[in-house]
Amino acid sequence: MCNFAPLFQTKFMTGKILITGAGGFIGSHIVEEALRRGYDTYAGVRATTSREYLADPRIKFVELDFAHPDRLCAQLLQYKKEMGGWDYIVHNLGVTKCKKQKDFYTTNHIYTRNFSNALIECDMVPSKFVYMSSLSVCGKGDEKNHTPIKITDSPHPDTNYGKSKLMAEEHLRSLPNFPYIILRPTGVYGPRERDYLLMMKTIKWCVDFRSGWSKQLITFVYVKDLVRAIFAAVECDKRQKTYFISEEQAYSSSGFSDYVAQELGRKFVLPIILPMWMLWIITHTAEIFNKLTGCTSAINRDKYHIMSQRNWVCDTSLTREELGFVPQYSLEEGVRETVAWYRANKWL
């Protein structure tokens, strides 16, 4: 079994680690934990990436052109000459919402393909390549009995996001002896996240929008727990494996909002349940509006499929057995910390 270091302990590691997508919600948390654990930490960013949460002077910044393989190889070879490459890579680069559907496949699949191929071509394959995928690659599970989705189930994603992530997974699996570990987290929330923030803002106004009347079970993972799982994968001896990352308890559709209301001191929140046909109209209309205006919004056809899915429960037994990972935060505890951070930073 692989061991992991709880957040309240100190574990010093040697070695160089690259985190792509480092400026985002999850990426910035990964960078912070890498520094805390003593890694020589490189943050993969673009010139336009915000560095608001990457202010630690120990961070070394890396710019890689994932869109152009030749340019990417030249950059990698230069880094190889300067510092010898990385011992570990966490490929966290990805998009969850786009102006154009093809952008999902460009960023989530093609960039991953270009990067992994370039690492091989430049003889810079690390000892571990952790790829951040998603539970969304699995598609709808058993929505009658709510049997947990198993890691061995055949994926059948119904969103562009899930399909693009699955294509990236399949490419990594096609590479002989490539030392990947694929992580499929469920819904990730926590400080700096903006999509769940929208839900919290409506609850602050004593309104909670829900989808459909049939039973829905949802799972979550707090960002600090997800980061612990990532380093459990980095630091263990497993390779060419795939794991679900989720709190082991499932919640009803009102579970998250109930804890948010509790933290915000809202004793009464009006639940507004949208029939699926109405949700379909809203999300499709919003997507047309986004295309016409050039906006990027989380309200789109993918969101319809996500909200209509009734079973987000996954079997995490393999993660527990092979990575030794068990979440430390319950949803109530994670929401409490998240709301406190939003308030302190005047986001809520």
RAZIZI-V979462 format. One record per backbone hydrogen bond with DSSP energy under -1.0 kcal/mol. CO is the residue of the C=O (numbers start at 1). NH is the residue of the N-H. E is the energy in kcal/mol with one decimal. If there is no record, write none. Layout:
BEGIN
CO & NH & E
CO & NH & E
END
This chain:
BEGIN
6 & 9 & -1.8
15 & 40 & -2.6
16 & 87 & -1.7
16 & 88 & -2.0
17 & 42 & -2.9
18 & 90 & -3.0
19 & 44 & -3.3
21 & 24 & -1.2
24 & 28 & -2.4
26 & 30 & -2.0
27 & 31 & -2.3
28 & 32 & -1.9
29 & 33 & -2.0
30 & 34 & -2.5
31 & 35 & -2.2
32 & 36 & -2.2
33 & 37 & -1.9
34 & 39 & -2.3
35 & 38 & -1.3
37 & 13 & -2.8
39 & 41 & -1.0
40 & 17 & -2.4
41 & 60 & -2.3
42 & 19 & -2.5
43 & 62 & -2.7
44 & 22 & -1.9
46 & 49 & -1.4
51 & 54 & -1.6
56 & 59 & -1.8
60 & 43 & -2.9
62 & 45 & -2.7
64 & 66 & -1.2
65 & 68 & -1.0
68 & 72 & -2.7
69 & 73 & -2.6
70 & 74 & -2.0
71 & 75 & -2.2
72 & 76 & -2.5
73 & 77 & -2.6
74 & 78 & -1.6
75 & 79 & -2.2
76 & 80 & -2.6
77 & 81 & -2.0
78 & 82 & -2.1
79 & 83 & -3.2
80 & 84 & -1.4
87 & 127 & -2.0
88 & 18 & -2.2
89 & 130 & -2.9
90 & 20 & -2.2
90 & 92 & -1.4
91 & 132 & -2.0
100 & 103 & -1.4
101 & 104 & -1.4
102 & 106 & -2.1
103 & 107 & -2.4
104 & 108 & -2.4
105 & 110 & -2.8
106 & 111 & -2.1
109 & 113 & -2.7
110 & 114 & -3.1
111 & 115 & -2.3
112 & 116 & -2.5
113 & 117 & -2.4
114 & 118 & -2.2
115 & 119 & -2.3
116 & 120 & -1.7
117 & 121 & -2.6
118 & 122 & -2.4
119 & 124 & -3.4
120 & 123 & -1.4
128 & 89 & -2.3
129 & 181 & -2.1
130 & 91 & -2.8
131 & 133 & -1.0
131 & 183 & -2.6
134 & 137 & -1.6
135 & 138 & -1.9
138 & 156 & -1.0
149 & 315 & -3.1
150 & 153 & -1.6
159 & 163 & -2.7
160 & 164 & -2.4
161 & 165 & -2.1
162 & 166 & -2.2
163 & 167 & -2.1
164 & 168 & -1.6
165 & 169 & -2.3
166 & 170 & -2.8
167 & 171 & -1.8
168 & 172 & -2.2
169 & 173 & -2.3
170 & 174 & -1.1
172 & 175 & -1.1
175 & 178 & -1.7
178 & 180 & -2.0
179 & 129 & -2.5
180 & 240 & -3.1
181 & 131 & -2.9
182 & 243 & -2.5
183 & 133 & -2.8
184 & 245 & -1.7
185 & 135 & -2.3
187 & 221 & -2.2
189 & 223 & -2.2
190 & 193 & -1.9
194 & 198 & -1.0
196 & 200 & -2.1
197 & 201 & -2.2
198 & 202 & -1.6
199 & 203 & -2.0
200 & 204 & -2.2
202 & 207 & -2.2
203 & 206 & -2.4
206 & 270 & -2.9
208 & 272 & -3.1
210 & 274 & -3.4
217 & 312 & -2.3
218 & 251 & -2.9
220 & 247 & -2.9
221 & 189 & -1.5
222 & 226 & -2.3
223 & 227 & -2.3
224 & 228 & -1.7
225 & 229 & -2.2
226 & 230 & -2.2
227 & 231 & -2.0
228 & 232 & -1.7
229 & 233 & -1.9
230 & 234 & -2.2
231 & 235 & -2.3
241 & 182 & -2.7
243 & 184 & -3.1
245 & 186 & -2.0
251 & 218 & -3.2
252 & 255 & -1.6
254 & 258 & -2.4
255 & 259 & -1.6
256 & 260 & -2.1
257 & 261 & -2.8
258 & 262 & -1.9
259 & 263 & -2.1
260 & 264 & -2.1
261 & 266 & -2.7
270 & 208 & -2.6
272 & 210 & -2.5
274 & 212 & -3.1
275 & 279 & -2.3
276 & 280 & -2.3
277 & 281 & -1.7
278 & 282 & -2.6
279 & 283 & -2.6
280 & 284 & -2.2
281 & 285 & -2.4
282 & 286 & -2.4
283 & 287 & -1.9
284 & 288 & -1.9
285 & 289 & -2.3
286 & 290 & -2.6
287 & 291 & -2.1
288 & 292 & -2.1
289 & 293 & -2.2
290 & 294 & -1.7
290 & 295 & -1.1
300 & 304 & -1.5
301 & 305 & -1.8
302 & 306 & -2.3
303 & 307 & -2.8
304 & 308 & -2.0
305 & 309 & -1.1
310 & 217 & -2.6
313 & 149 & -3.1
316 & 320 & -2.2
317 & 321 & -2.5
318 & 322 & -2.9
319 & 323 & -1.8
319 & 325 & -1.3
322 & 2 & -1.1
330 & 334 & -2.6
331 & 335 & -2.8
332 & 336 & -1.9
333 & 337 & -2.0
334 & 338 & -2.4
335 & 339 & -3.0
336 & 340 & -1.9
337 & 341 & -2.1
338 & 342 & -2.7
339 & 343 & -2.4
340 & 344 & -2.4
341 & 345 & -2.1
342 & 347 & -3.2
342 & 348 & -1.2
343 & 346 & -1.5
END
